Amino acid sequence: MTPDTDTQSGAGKLRIVVIRRLKSGRYRIYSRKRDPRTGKRRNLGTFRTREEAEAHERAIQYFKRHG
């Protein structure tokens, strides 16, 4: 995973990118935390465009805090 700057807040903080492009051309969101048993990240969804994936990631972050 590659570090990326957080452009949403404008603070320029470094964060871990959880959206990866697959060989099929789609984009997948992965959990930031690794499963301690397997060492892998959980698949949180696959999307046709990066914009769709980013919108879904924002929704995930919202509901994590406003549940």
Legacy VTK file of the C-alpha trace (Angstrom):
# vtk DataFile Version 3.0
C-alpha trace
ASCII
DATASET POLYDATA
POINTS 67 float
0.000 0.000 0.000
1.257 3.424 -0.827
0.952 6.552 1.295
-1.145 9.389 -0.099
-1.997 12.876 1.079
-5.468 13.453 2.474
-6.978 16.105 0.200
-10.411 16.046 1.867
-9.326 17.839 5.042
-6.736 19.986 3.310
-4.390 19.383 6.239
-1.875 17.512 4.091
-1.740 14.635 6.566
-0.255 11.358 5.405
-2.700 8.456 5.334
-2.793 4.914 4.046
-4.640 4.483 0.769
-7.133 1.650 1.052
-8.326 1.793 -2.574
-6.431 -0.378 -5.039
-6.853 -0.859 -8.773
-7.342 -4.471 -9.816
-6.146 -6.132 -13.024
-9.739 -6.075 -14.269
-9.676 -2.256 -14.134
-12.055 -2.059 -11.177
-11.227 -0.526 -7.810
-11.428 -2.284 -4.447
-11.569 -0.843 -0.932
-9.691 -2.717 1.777
-9.914 -2.367 5.547
-7.093 -0.360 7.136
-6.617 -3.001 9.829
-5.125 -6.399 9.105
-6.732 -9.598 10.345
-4.331 -10.900 13.025
-4.936 -14.532 12.030
-4.455 -14.252 8.269
-2.463 -11.021 7.982
-4.770 -9.886 5.152
-7.054 -6.882 4.864
-10.837 -7.289 4.606
-12.487 -6.559 1.240
-14.983 -3.702 1.731
-16.309 -3.573 -1.818
-15.411 -3.443 -5.509
-16.405 -0.540 -7.776
-16.238 0.373 -11.478
-14.653 3.807 -10.949
-12.321 5.334 -8.395
-14.880 8.085 -7.754
-17.468 5.457 -6.721
-14.911 3.805 -4.437
-13.954 7.144 -2.829
-17.627 8.033 -2.277
-18.196 4.667 -0.597
-15.084 5.110 1.556
-16.446 8.471 2.770
-19.759 6.764 3.629
-17.883 4.065 5.560
-15.968 6.701 7.537
-19.187 8.609 8.277
-21.045 5.578 9.608
-18.047 4.468 11.666
-18.359 7.717 13.607
-22.102 8.410 13.473
-23.300 4.771 13.521
LINES 1 68
67 0 1 2 3 4 5 6 7 8 9 10 11 12 13 14 15 16 17 18 19 20 21 22 23 24 25 26 27 28 29 30 31 32 33 34 35 36 37 38 39 40 41 42 43 44 45 46 47 48 49 50 51 52 53 54 55 56 57 58 59 60 61 62 63 64 65 66
